Amino acid sequence: MNPPSPLRLRIDLDALAANWRQLRALSGVDAGAAVKANGYGLGAKAVMDRLYAEGCRTAYVSNWQEAGALAGHPPDLRVKVLHGVDAGDLPAALSIDADPVLVSPEQVALWRAHGQGRRCDIMVDTGMNRLGLDWRGFCTEMFAGMDVDTVHSHLACADLPEHPLNGLQRDRFEAVVVALGIRGALANTAGIFLGHDYAFGHVRPGIGLYGGSAGLHQVVFPSARVIQCRDVPAGDSAGYGATWTAARDSRLAVLNIGYADGYLRGFSNTGAALIGGKRAPVVGRVSMDMIIIDITDTPAVAPGDWVDIAYNLAEAAAQSGISEYELLTGLGARYERVYA
Ligand SMILES: *Cc1c(COP(=O)(O)O)cnc(C)c1O
């Protein structure tokens, strides 16, 4: 007999779909979906199945292992591998139905020589200095005879709307798109919010699909179980380092979630569980496998109960100092992922 799952992650696929439709509508152009890192921790296959049903036809993954995990996808779904392809990837790349996003002259030469004429995308670096062919010295001749579908670039400061690099990157990218005369894609989620000037022909939202960026629907709902409840007198402390002291006689509950589950120590004395809609604050430090919450004001809790963890991404990020991205991708393997 399998032991019961200790933790649950409820994933609201209707909310995911609504977020995708909202971002596509806002961009005014065709929208793909970034499902790298196993769909930001939610499960790439389940995410992509649902978004495909909504009309999404492009999935972005990091590497060929992630592309392989989507194998068996519908033939009109285009899976794009953002890290491109190197010599070690070639056997896999030629056997998997996915397109590399070529990021360097070496990758372009490799795909030209060994890609069997297959389709590819290209990434141009317009100022982030991470991945891509440099925008200075960019020349279209190097792709002559190749089947290039889309040219990409990525914004370094899209979440800082006033940053001057946004406009610079946009203008540099526009020159590249015009020179190539093919579909361009620049915007991630935050880029979509910068306006239609940044949309070009296609957008690549990620975090917003999963409930990041204030204003979109929450998608991920973790819950944990109560192991023990205890009454502590005023003046007692709780947890490692005794960082919390009871200001009044209190009732505490110990939950089976900790930093090994991605509930990181930034939630020490800042996070909360939700009990009957009321916040039951985390008291003391987050441990590896446990947290302690204060249920003095929400006492109807007993060992074995399931308790929701407050995980609105914008609020949780503000409280914990952990980015929305890390809040999702850190969610560990101990959760049973329940798709609703
Ligand atoms: C991850 C990624 C995205 C999605 O970014 P979000 O900020 O999650 O919307 C888009 N484009 C590229 C190149 C990426 O690496």
The ligand as a MOL file (V3000), in Angstrom:
LIG
                    3D

  0  0  0     0  0            999 V3000
M  V30 BEGIN CTAB
M  V30 COUNTS 15 15 0 0 0
M  V30 BEGIN ATOM
M  V30 1 C 11.5280 32.4420 -18.9550 0
M  V30 2 C 11.4660 33.2110 -20.2000 0
M  V30 3 C 10.2900 33.8670 -20.5710 0
M  V30 4 C 9.0970 33.9750 -19.6600 0
M  V30 5 O 9.3580 34.9840 -18.7230 0
M  V30 6 P 8.3350 35.4330 -17.5890 0
M  V30 7 O 9.0010 36.5600 -16.9230 0
M  V30 8 O 8.1750 34.2380 -16.6830 0
M  V30 9 O 7.0590 35.7980 -18.2410 0
M  V30 10 C 10.2590 34.4790 -21.8090 0
M  V30 11 N 11.3330 34.4730 -22.6210 0
M  V30 12 C 12.4950 33.8700 -22.2750 0
M  V30 13 C 13.6340 33.9060 -23.2060 0
M  V30 14 C 12.6060 33.2310 -21.0610 0
M  V30 15 O 13.7570 32.6600 -20.7080 0
M  V30 END ATOM
M  V30 BEGIN BOND
M  V30 1 1 1 2
M  V30 2 1 2 3
M  V30 3 2 2 14
M  V30 4 1 3 4
M  V30 5 2 3 10
M  V30 6 1 4 5
M  V30 7 1 5 6
M  V30 8 2 6 7
M  V30 9 1 6 8
M  V30 10 1 6 9
M  V30 11 1 10 11
M  V30 12 2 11 12
M  V30 13 1 12 13
M  V30 14 1 12 14
M  V30 15 1 14 15
M  V30 END BOND
M  V30 END CTAB
M  END
